Amino acid sequence: MNLKLFIPGPVDVEEDVLQRMSLPMMGHRTKEASKLQRNITKKMMKIMYTNNQILLSTSSGSGLMEGAVKSCTGKRAAVFSVGAFGDRWHKMATSNGVPADLFATEWGSATRPKDVDNALSTGKYDLIAITHNETSTGIMNPVNEIAEVIKKYPEVVFCLDTVSSMGGTKIEVDKLGVDICITSTQKCLGLPPGLSICSFSQRAAEAAKKVENRGLYLDLLALYEYIQKKDHQYPSTPVLSIMYAMDYQLDKILKEGLENRFNRHAEMANYTRQWAKDRFELFPEEEFASNTLTTVKNSRQVDISDLNKRLKEEGYMISNGYGELKDKTFRIAHMAERSLAEIQELLRVIDDIIEGNE
């Protein structure tokens, strides 16, 4: 049985998009490959609201996150975390010998602009890493307000993790002043996993030039310089099959209209949040609740594993809580090509299962 996935990635991919992956291979050093990668770049610039160079990486979003903190930290990185994936970004830094400090909130709380200001005002940091949307806790940080604080420190490279939000909510990269904005294919963009994307500013490039040990495969400056010199070619073999699908899917996203897409995600989120408050409790601070995923506090002590087992019998799948939140929460993703009607049907099925067990 093909399950309808309401998990925070990978998402269901529409059949016509999947079929694009069956196109014949081409030489990755050909003009045709350059054209494909250039087309993807132009479309991603629109979705990210940026004029900065787009980099593509055959890796998950974590690859570019690690590449960013390693390539562009000269003195010390300030990593702000609102959950498991922010914590992981800090671990990426320290595992690579990059000096970094972790500024973590209590899970369910957002990063506050004043805390960012307090950290950067020390002058200790030349890179800051912020998680925009945290799938473990369901927090969507107030990035507009945070960005205004970071603009006070033009010497600091601003890195933003939008892996689970880009394409599902409006993120104006250039307006925010983000130097490295990172996302990946398997969430709101509605594609299979295997490719990550980031914007890369001139300020980030200049910072990276001062860093000696940037690594090799994930050296973002090397990627940046190579694709400019070689007309959207990459040093290593790219994942062409996903690029075929991505080129096609980005056209579909732009045809839907970005504002329409963002409104659809917000509509699904509002409905799911209200359901969560009526039936259980919302885990994150409601003011900062995500538009692409809802983390529900398991206030009724439901057996989440059994619930998911029953849901699978009906053709659905949701996610248990992540890490220390396992069984204390559960997560319902509403991203990519999901519709409000599909969310309503899922929640009706969950209601029927729970009420049948009580």
JOVEN-V586913 format. One record per residue. N is the residue number from 0. PSI is psi as a letter, one per 20 degrees, with the letter a starting at -180 (NA if undefined). NEAR is the number of other C-alpha atoms within 10 Angstrom. Layout:
BEGIN
n,psi,near
N,PSI,NEAR
N,PSI,NEAR
END
This chain:
BEGIN
n,psi,near
0,p,8
1,o,8
2,q,13
3,o,18
4,p,21
5,l,23
6,r,22
7,l,22
8,p,22
9,q,16
10,r,25
11,q,22
12,p,19
13,q,13
14,g,8
15,h,11
16,g,20
17,h,19
18,h,12
19,h,18
20,i,17
21,j,12
22,q,11
23,q,9
24,q,11
25,r,12
26,p,10
27,i,17
28,j,14
29,r,10
30,h,14
31,h,12
32,g,21
33,g,18
34,g,14
35,g,18
36,h,25
37,g,18
38,g,16
39,g,21
40,g,22
41,g,14
42,h,18
43,h,25
44,h,17
45,g,14
46,h,23
47,i,22
48,l,17
49,q,23
50,j,15
51,q,20
52,p,18
53,p,27
54,p,23
55,p,26
56,p,23
57,m,21
58,r,18
59,r,18
60,h,25
61,h,19
62,g,19
63,h,29
64,g,28
65,g,21
66,h,22
67,g,32
68,h,32
69,h,28
70,h,28
71,j,33
72,o,26
73,g,19
74,f,14
75,q,19
76,q,26
77,o,25
78,o,26
79,p,25
80,p,26
81,k,28
82,a,25
83,h,17
84,h,18
85,g,24
86,h,17
87,h,16
88,h,25
89,g,25
90,h,18
91,g,20
92,g,24
93,h,16
94,h,12
95,j,15
96,j,11
97,p,21
98,p,18
99,q,22
100,q,18
101,p,16
102,n,17
103,p,17
104,r,15
105,p,11
106,p,20
107,i,20
108,q,23
109,r,28
110,p,24
111,p,15
112,h,18
113,h,12
114,h,15
115,g,20
116,g,16
117,h,11
118,g,16
119,h,20
120,i,13
121,h,8
122,j,13
123,i,13
124,q,23
125,j,20
126,p,25
127,p,23
128,p,24
129,p,24
130,p,28
131,g,27
132,o,31
133,o,28
134,i,29
135,h,27
136,i,32
137,k,31
138,p,31
139,o,28
140,q,23
141,m,16
142,h,19
143,g,14
144,g,13
145,g,19
146,h,19
147,h,15
148,g,17
149,h,22
150,i,14
151,i,12
152,m,16
153,i,11
154,i,14
155,p,24
156,p,29
157,o,26
158,p,27
159,p,24
160,o,26
161,k,25
162,g,29
163,j,32
164,h,27
165,p,27
166,i,27
167,i,27
168,q,23
169,p,16
170,o,21
171,n,16
172,g,21
173,h,16
174,h,12
175,i,19
176,k,20
177,p,25
178,g,24
179,o,32
180,p,31
181,p,29
182,a,29
183,r,31
184,h,27
185,j,24
186,d,29
187,i,28
188,i,25
189,l,27
190,r,27
191,q,22
192,q,18
193,i,17
194,p,24
195,q,22
196,q,25
197,q,31
198,q,28
199,o,25
200,r,23
201,h,14
202,h,17
203,g,24
204,g,20
205,h,13
206,g,20
207,h,24
208,h,14
209,i,13
210,p,15
211,g,11
212,n,14
213,j,22
214,a,13
215,f,12
216,h,14
217,k,20
218,o,19
219,h,29
220,g,24
221,g,19
222,g,23
223,g,21
224,h,13
225,g,15
226,h,20
227,h,12
228,h,11
229,j,12
230,m,14
231,k,24
232,r,23
233,q,23
234,h,12
235,r,11
236,p,12
237,r,18
238,n,15
239,h,21
240,g,19
241,h,22
242,h,23
243,g,23
244,h,22
245,g,28
246,g,20
247,g,16
248,h,22
249,h,21
250,g,13
251,h,12
252,g,19
253,h,16
254,h,11
255,h,11
256,p,13
257,g,17
258,h,13
259,g,13
260,g,21
261,g,18
262,h,16
263,g,21
264,g,27
265,h,20
266,g,15
267,g,24
268,g,24
269,g,16
270,g,14
271,g,25
272,g,24
273,g,13
274,g,18
275,g,20
276,h,14
277,h,10
278,h,15
279,c,18
280,q,18
281,p,24
282,g,26
283,r,21
284,p,16
285,h,15
286,h,12
287,k,17
288,q,26
289,q,30
290,i,28
291,i,30
292,p,30
293,p,28
294,o,30
295,p,26
296,p,23
297,m,22
298,i,13
299,j,11
300,l,11
301,q,17
302,o,14
303,h,19
304,g,15
305,h,11
306,g,17
307,h,19
308,g,15
309,h,17
310,h,19
311,h,17
312,h,11
313,i,15
314,k,14
315,r,20
316,p,21
317,a,22
318,q,21
319,r,23
320,q,22
321,p,18
322,c,11
323,i,11
324,j,16
325,p,15
326,i,18
327,h,20
328,r,25
329,r,25
330,p,23
331,o,28
332,q,30
333,n,31
334,r,32
335,c,27
336,j,19
337,q,20
338,r,14
339,g,18
340,h,9
341,h,14
342,g,19
343,g,15
344,g,11
345,g,21
346,h,16
347,g,12
348,g,16
349,g,18
350,g,14
351,g,11
352,g,16
353,g,14
354,h,9
355,h,8
356,i,9
357,NA,6
END
